[in-house]
Amino acid sequence: MTLALCVAFSTQANSATPEATPALKSALADNGLLTDITIAGDTIVAVGERGHVIYSEDGTNWQQANVPVNVLLTSVSFKNESLGFATGHDATLLRTNDAGRNWEIVNYQPELDKPLLSVGVSGDYAVAVGAYGLYWQSNDAGNTWTASFHDELLIEDDRLFLEEIKEYEPENYESEKQFLLPHFNNVLVGEDTWYMVGEAGFYATSSNQGEDWEIKETEYFGSYFSIGGNSEQLMLAGLRGNAFLTDVSLQQWQPLPVPVPATINSMAQLDGVTYLFANSGNVFTVSGNQVSQKLFADGKAVMAGVVFKQRLILATEAGIKSVELSDLPK
């Protein structure tokens, strides 16, 4: 059973949060820490430190967007070529209607002291997740959002503990549940099945558009930071280069032979090839069960990437980087 919080909000109602300070314009925005990158139509959009959002139509020349917060942004995803969402620290959720050039606040709560870490979009559904089980969902293309506490994802002892608290000490229920769920590090909103991964081997799926979630076992207990795939095959990746591949129908996870133990931050997939973006300057290319390595000499963490005009455009610890697909090891 999912206990939905009595919290619903709209982009209109929260767009004028007085505590927020806008991101400062910086000529070095494309050289600082960038945490995620995606494509909206013909525009590449990347997010990162100090509320920086940058965009480009060629992958070379970048401009900085107008952003109403100056917190670390963690994820960005688009429904179509214009409507998109970004997440960040201080439970920040942002929305854009012009391919990332201008952003508005959907939610900003420094008092929670919890980051939102990932946002996924499919059709009119959008889901934002984060630390200690933060979970917000929209079923109307981001016009309104509902925050939910998914107690079905608790371990059994914690679930029983909360039931007892709710019955005998209801005044302490809200405070007791704040830190019981794991960090939800990444969400993938598919057409039929949705997926979440997180700390301590957490992996869960939903087959009813996020109404309920079910924990799945993978026999790995380190943190996962990324999940990708399709209706036939899934891949999980996370700490120290641990990555696993499965046939969806079998759910038998096979480890991938990643050549070095570099934490994998995210992945991108195109035409049967998966690119894993990792710490210490590593990009891994996965084709079938074979993994090859591209190492950048500066050793800076590669946080995310997209394929654009036969190049990988990368969001890294040191800003934007680019590499030709033909230069990657086969």
Buried (B, 14 or more C-beta within 10 A) or exposed (E): EBEBEEEEBBBEEBBEBEEBEEBEEBEEBBEBBBBBBBBBEEBBBBBBBBBBBBBBEEBEEBEBBBBBBBBBBBBBBBBEEBBBBBBBBBBBBBBBBBBBBBBBBBBBBBEBEBBBBBBBBBEEBBBBBBBBBBBBBBBEBBBBBBBBBBBBBBEEEBBEBBEEBBEEEEEEBEEBBEEBBBBBBBBBBBEEBBBBBBBEBBBBBBEEBBEBBEBBEBEBEEBBBBBBBEEEBBBBBBBBBBBBBBEEEEEEBEEBEBEEEBBBBBBBBEEEBBBBBBBBBBBBBBEEEEBEBBBBEEEBBBBBBBBBEEBBBBBBBBBBBEBEBEEBEE
